Amino acid sequence: MKTQKGFDYTKALQELEYIKANLEDVKSRINGPDSTKALTEAAALIEKQRNITLANPALDMDKIVVTRFGLGDDARSALANKMCMPFSNYMGLIETPPTGYDAELCELSDLRAQKQTKRTIFKPKHGEGIADVQMHWNADKMLFASAKPVVLDGFYNQEYPSWHIYEVNLSGDSLKVITDFPEPDLEFADPCYLPDGRILFTTNIGYNGIPCEHGERVIMNLAIYDPKDKSMRKITFDQDGNWSPTVLNNGRIMYTRWEYTDLTHYFTRIVMHSNPDGTECKSLYGSGSFWPTSVYDMQQLPNAGNKFIGIVSGHHGTPRSGQLVVFDPNKGRKEADGVVQEIPFRNRKVEPVMKDRLVDNVYPQFSRPFPINDKYFVVTAKPHKDALWGVYLVDVFDNMTLITESEGDGYLTPIPVIKRQTPPVIPDKVNLKDKEATVFIQDIYEGEGLRKVPRGTVKKLRVFSYEFAYMKSPSDFDALGVQSGWDLKRELGTVDVEADGSAIFKVPANTPVSLQPLDENGNAIQWMRSWFTAMPGEVVSCVGCHEDQSIIPIPKRVAASNMKPKAIVAPEGGTRPFSYELEIQPILNKYCISCHDGSNQMDLTDKNKTEYVRWGNYQTHRHLNDSYYNIHPYVYRQGPEADLYVLQPYEYHASNSELIQMLNKGHNNVKLNDKDMQTLCQWIDFNAPYFGDFEIAGRYKATFEQYPRRQQLMQKYANVSTDWKKELRDYATYIKEQGTPEQVIPAKVKPSKVDTKKISKWSFDADKAKAMQQASAPKQNQSIEVAPGVQMNFVWVPAGSYMKGTDMGGKQPVNHKEVSIEKGFWMASMEVSNEQYKALVPQHDSRYIGEQWKDHTTPGLAANKPKQPVIRVTWDEANEYCKKLSEQTGMKISLPTEEQWEWACRAGSANDMWYGESNLDYTTYENMADYTIKNLAVWGLEPTVPIPDGHFTRKFWDFVPRDKESNDGNLISVEGGKYKANPWGLFDMHGNVAEWTASECSEHPTYAGQKTVCGGSWRDRSAKSTAWTRRYFQPWQAPFNVGFRVIISE
């Protein structure tokens, strides 16, 4: 303020010195015998401070528009939702009662006075609400949402108040309805002027319902309206709500988008920006991060680059108010990386806390900020729990000065009456006659999504679209199956990726589209877990896969640059949602039911169904094939919610699933053809759904059948319509026309001939093992210091020979052969820990293990504690770690070969495990998939807790295979050394995490070139964790349950 024209700095400085000189004396007397006089003096000091702050020339406009709400006796206890805002942060205005308010749009002047002059601009006559006020740049008119009575046939044939957009001039003598459309079921909110004279607002054209609420809450997406020809066009096609649209200084728009397809849904409100016509839509802040839980009421700061101010709030809890935070996307776009400061706490670091009810009992509470300039703001605020909602002047220097409040009232959305520069007009880039758009990817290997994946790995892209939940209908996380997801996935087809990673292809416009990069077997390497929606005729371009928004295109021409856009190659039988009964059951009928015919526990026929009782308000009764319940537990997938950070490539690749591992090893000689194997893996890539359809609960407002109504409105206002029911019918007809596939009967498995004498010949007991070790060890022990205070201990493994068996996916090894270990070696007694690994690779994070169900309030179960074994490390990275450790110590450090590993594991045992057979209780020996695995099935809000035993949902959600008779006391991996060591002093050889070896697969053609993993993990049953168990992964793959231990060669 010192340098601002019109501000008397000398006088203000004198007043501040007076306040400073008298403040402590006054404070000391407030509770004493002189309290009355002290309080009077204190009020005078506060008034002086107020006068200084309000002397700011920024307030010389001396007028603001504000919405006053008569709150009566509730004025001091009311939350912000009492002032005509949604009752919860997950709701839109459409879920807020449109009537029942004492609301008034008014102008306040004489802002520096103790009592301002108020002029009423508009006061509804019948208690209608006033919401979402936005002023034009010329400061002569405003848009707002309020109630309009409509008549709905069948809805008692009476007038029904619904939300519509109005415009009124500043004088208040010209009020008109903007959204005068013939559809009585449409409502409107969040109006926003555009520089070219058009208007942006949200509306319920899509007939979507919030899936986590079973569609109970209606969703509103953005649409653009032209007052000249009264045309309206839907421009966002999102799963959940859009809020707070505003125009940026460059003419683009900014708004909040909530989405959670396969994401942790409490924390996924993302600040987006796009052109006003919907093109070039991208995330601006919060994508892939848990904080902020939500951001509303964003406003860009004038003359401050990309900085914007917004209200940080929670999911549940305090609605539509919270902390006042300044962001700068140029600093960062995730968590608190882009935070400039919180107001009024500029010196307090903003911690990116992952919390559902983020701002409960946090004060001051703010709402609806408006920047006067880049340092000063008017805002609605409630300084403490018992305070009124008043209008305040706040600044980046931590001052917070009351402008106005009145007992019994609340004030919302203060807007200075000052003419502002109109942002530039961005011409439309759409071609509304075109029903398609073009996608150009310069290099899919660029960006975070495919880090570590070698060039040439991605062969195609799977292109699919989402169909989102309907209103007041049973949707939610279990609508499509168990641990399956929220939305229908409709496969559109595949497109080629060129050798250099580029691609160019057509997609349907106005359709939420998602991509999955596929390997040579047609399996998804990465999950997008989001969507983009291309506008008609738009060219959507990206540099790579989940690249940072600040990355500019690579200055080079690529193969796709010289090509015409390719058409999507539709799947055989046509585009359709994925359905277990139509896609997977026929495969089981073809290959599996000759054995799994219902005579054993693994019934894979379609003869029997079990009722699944839905959770929540819509406890509808749907029946699923028992084959689904029996086979899906052997599929590893993320389910409806998972870590918001970009996944590791291959995190949920089909190769992680036991079902695929068994088949690739030739399970009982079953051999699927390529097409059927790809379909099975696509089921996994789509989160293993059962249903390919939604149940739709009748009519909306007793008037419109939802399925045809969505089609009608989408066709009219978006020129697109999806008939997924017909797609399913057409595909059912198609497969019927193909005839019943001939059943494939696999050849009987020949029993393995095991020479027990030969095997027992080399085995020896624990005493002999220890004697061998002691006799040949060059010294008593070995340890190295990885970093100060971080040791790695080793035990000696002597030379010797044993009988190695080949893992063919059965219950016993086959093809035994003698293996000799010519030289002894030192082996780490425990798996490499996070602490040890991060000592040399500090950027690594083993992250978390996902849980089942929804409502997650953490990323999962922590796997990144210092003493836990490191995971999500590729074979290449494990070898690089060995190289660094070798260079640091001067020793020859490496991964063990699979032969060295098995020899060390057995320590003389000829059994499945070093301590006996795999059917033994391993409680004290190893950490494997035991009784505790049931605690992956969780529910609740905050905190998340295991589903109670006996609850009707547990039998469906507690599905991970385990050894029920054992209880090792730990759910996931733990610090090494918690269980008994084998005779040579090696811990966790069968459990905790499986381990990379130096060996390449030589037994299975399917895994040619892949690297060998030995042992099992906390998620594997003992029969799948034997000394002879093998798994195989690409050297650049980083499995969720695989780590490593190292050896020192003498």
TACOR-V872574 format. One record per helix or strand of 2 or more residues. SS is the DSSP state (2 for helix, 1 for strand). FROM is the first residue (numbers start at 1). LEN is the number of residues. If there is no record, write none. Layout:
{{SS	FROM	LEN} {SS	FROM	LEN}}
This chain:
{{2	9	21} {2	35	20} {2	57	5} {1	63	8} {2	72	3} {2	80	4} {2	93	3} {1	103	7} {1	117	6} {1	130	6} {1	141	11} {1	159	11} {1	175	3} {1	188	6} {1	199	5} {1	208	2} {2	211	3} {1	221	6} {1	231	4} {1	242	6} {1	253	6} {2	265	3} {1	269	6} {1	282	4} {1	294	7} {1	308	6} {1	322	6} {1	339	5} {1	365	7} {1	376	7} {1	390	6} {1	400	5} {1	409	8} {1	436	6} {1	460	8} {1	488	9} {1	503	6} {1	512	7} {1	532	2} {1	539	4} {2	559	4} {1	576	2} {2	580	4} {2	585	7} {1	609	5} {1	621	5} {2	626	9} {2	654	3} {2	658	7} {2	667	3} {2	674	12} {1	699	2} {1	704	2} {2	706	13} {2	724	15} {2	756	7} {2	766	11} {1	782	6} {1	790	8} {1	800	7} {1	814	8} {1	825	4} {2	834	7} {1	848	2} {1	861	2} {1	868	2} {2	875	15} {1	893	3} {2	898	9} {2	931	6} {1	937	3} {1	945	2} {2	954	4} {1	994	7} {2	1005	3} {1	1011	4} {2	1022	3} {1	1030	4} {1	1042	2} {1	1046	4}}
